[in-house]
């Protein structure tokens, strides 16, 4: 895949090797719009947009207007939210938790991310990753460095980082 222009992130979080933490769709959406050439991200309707409850999904775009201080430092990036009835993005990303018996006791965890082309539901890319909270190790190793879902998705979809 080269230069995807739109992606849907479903459902609403990605598993993380850090106990009690998840990579939120909110943060992942913002990172993808800020750092890549994506035109928009579709996701479940959120409290952030004020759309939750009125429709099932929303489209999030980066507003061209940015607030900067006198030195040019970015203070705030604005986003535009549109209510949508159904997913229309080119690709759909679906995370899943991998169930590991006695994971609380062992400190072991795992997750899977699948990327599908929406028009024909073809699986484009899949990764399974695992971690040990007791040993502070993961497979692949870069999972423990944080933002693994972001890097896997952008690499799978050929998105250029700005």
Secondary structure, DSSP 8 states (H G I E B T S, - for coil): -----EEEEESSEEE-SSTT-EEEHHHHHHHHHHHB--SEEEEE--TTTT-BTTBSEEEEEEEEEEEE-TT--EEEEEEEEEEESS---SEEEEEEE---TTHHHH-EEEEEEEEEETTTTEEEEEEEEEEETTTTEEESGGGGGS-HHHHHHHHHTT--B-
